[in-house]
Amino acid sequence: MTRNRLNALGAWLAIGVWLAAGAQGLHGQAGGADALAIVVHRGNPVESLTLSELRRIFMLETQNWPHGRRITVVLREKGQPERDEAIRMICGISEAEYERTLLLQTFRGSVTRPPRSIQSASLMRRFIFNTPGAIGYVPAGEVDDSVKVVAVDGRLPGDAGYPLQRRARIGRVNWLPW
Amino acid sequence: MRYDTMAVLALVTVTVLALGWIVARDLRQSAEETHQLYQSFEEVDELTDDLLLESEDVRRILLYALHTNDANRQLAYVEQSRAAEGRVKKLLDSRPALLDNPHMSAALQKVADAWKRYMTVRDEVIGLILEGSVNEGVALDERDGGHRFEAMLTAITEMKRTFDADAERQVAEQRERANSDITRLSIMVVGTLLGTAIGIYLFNRREAAEAAARVKSDFLATMSHELRTPLTGVIGTADLLKATDLATGQRELVRMLRSSATVLLSLVNDVLDYSRIEAGLMALTPTRFSLGHVIEEALDTVTEAAARKALEIGYVIEPGLPDVYADEDRVRQVLINLLSNAVKFTESGEVAVRAAATVDGEAATVTIRVSDTGAGIPAHLQHRLFQRFSQLDTGPSRQVGGAGLGLAISERLSRLLGGSLTVDSREGEGSTFTFIFTAKSAGPSALARDDLAGSRVAVRLGTGIVGQQVRSLLDAWQVNVTELGGDPAQAADRATIDAIVVDASTDQGALYASLLVNRERWGLQHAPTVAVVRRPAEQGERVTPGRVVSTPVRAQALHEELVKAIGSRSVVAAEGAALHDRPFDRQSLAILLVEDNDANRRVVRMMLEELGLEADEAAGGIEAVERARQRAYDLILMDVQMPDIDGLEATRRIRQQVERGAAPFILALTANVMESDEARCREAGMNGFLPKPLRLTTLEATIGAFVASRA
């Protein structure tokens, strides 16, 4: 029994070390480039959102900022992997599901202004720069001063435990059981 | 070229250059201002054009964004619009220097405000577009954006118009200023050049005129000198010719020749003097002299001319006037000029010289006034008096000769002597020329006398200049003067009178004659007389016994005669006493007085009456011979010089026609008292002679001797 418990402990330790090392390694290589940074207009007073708040915004369930301005959600163009990826990471659903949901809501009349679609990360920044109520996303490595990064669940990209971490090279990390 | 000419030219050049520099600077400045003005026009034109263009872009591009739903294209348009907006903002912020102008500044501010108002709408529209609310964006743009944008365009246009109006005004002002600058400066430059040109012209003309005047003076001086030499020859020759044996007609011709030559010589001398003065060659030679002396000499030169017109001439000198150092010849020359003019232009009355002086230490300022009672000079002609060759009377009726140089010379001479010559005249009242010159005082006059001080002299004088002169001389000699007045017999202290001075020049000697006749009755028989008579041909002179001084009175002559008269006083007194002791048998003598001159005859008749005698009278030699044939005279007083036959011839004829025993006693009356004359008289048959001027005492004594010889 003791040996089993020790083995189990060892195994968990090993996994923890690997994970730590892996995370460390990612940080060392790309500085959080694989994190998805949520960005808003610089004039937006919002500093931080919970992941669920973020999801409701992107699902167009929340349509106004706390200070009243209408929210404009900006996504990448349809067909671009960054759109699908972001929808999966933020909303937890596939792009197709997302489109279906929006279509449904539009028919119901609860959505009047669908998310805007933008071709590139740099255009995304510039669009948000020009649109006070906008919210969108860029790879953490492409953040600059023209936009404001919003913390998610109290963490900024690069922080340990930042929820919108991309796992493109490792595969479905987020599908781990914990 | 002369130094001062060069200086003038240099000055002119500097002035012109300075003015030119000012002109150039002003014009350049004005051109720069204009250039700046136009540059700012361009700037503003550009600004407004750009503003219109860029702001149009801002909206046009934005409107494109409303025509698509593609967020990427919308973004692109928005960004382009924002870029255009940035350019507009930059334009609005650029504010060219010209926009300091308050009008422009306000206009631009209006544009900026309108732009800002449009921008708020546009930002909202952009927001709506990017949010995807294109329809709302269109609506907003239509509702607010459109007219705000128009308002801004209007503001820009308005600004442009404001600026244009402003610019137009500024350009006009600028042009006006430049024009007035140019006009003013042109006038200055042209004025300066003109002034300079006139100055140079006048300067040159004066130079030329002066040079010409100098040449003329030099020429005249040379010519005058050359003329004088032969003229002197002519006069000298005429003098020599006159001394030879000539027929009467020839003598007259020689006299005319000489007088013409003399006139010509004096004219030439005038010209020479004038030229000398003008040429600056007249040098002054101061000597010591007495003013009285110079005046007397000057008066001498006009004596004859004055006597011909029966003018009274004389002078009065302020008592105590000192002798002076000055150029005597020049002073005399001026005086002679003034006097000859005065005599020339005066027909009756008198010509008087009055001298005075102010002495301040060594310096003396002598003032000599020559006044006449002539026609006077009209005021409007007086200024021409001292110009050369100027005669007031230039018409054909000119009455007097002369080159008209006299006064011009005198005036310049008096200036040369440190004084002046001025005239004060009123038409019909005569003229007074005032000649002033400066001199050095040389102490008390050499003519001062004091040997007559205290003596008593009774006077009977006229009020004219001669009387004034005699009085002033007697005063100067400190003589006690008693007036004889209307009735000389009333003179209170007759016995103490030393001498009598009578002016016989003014009343034809009548007073003098009556004085002589009445002297005894008046108790003045003891006092010798001095008569002032007119020279040279005063008729009374031939019959006036006693002492005579002729006019113009010379101080020295009067003094000498007075001294002699007072010295002879005792003799006269003695003769007078003898006369009273031996009265004549008044009715026993038949006397004939032969004398061609009425006045003289009257005087002698009065003398005879004084002696208690009566006489027949004959006015000529032939009449005398006739009367002597009709009546046997005891005594004939025979004038020697008579026009028809002279006294000598008359005597011869009388002697031939009467018997020897009844031969009258003939006494010659003659001024020729030479021994040879006496011999000629006796040869002609005369018994004796009475010298002229005839004296009462002599007459009485001679007649007394004759009566005694008969008895």
Interface residues (C-beta under 8 A of the other chain):
Chain A: R70 T72 V74 R113 P114 R116 S117 I118 Q119 L123 R126 F127 N130 T131 P132 G133 A134
Chain B: A71 N72 L75 V78 E79 R82 I126 G127 L130 E131 G132 S133
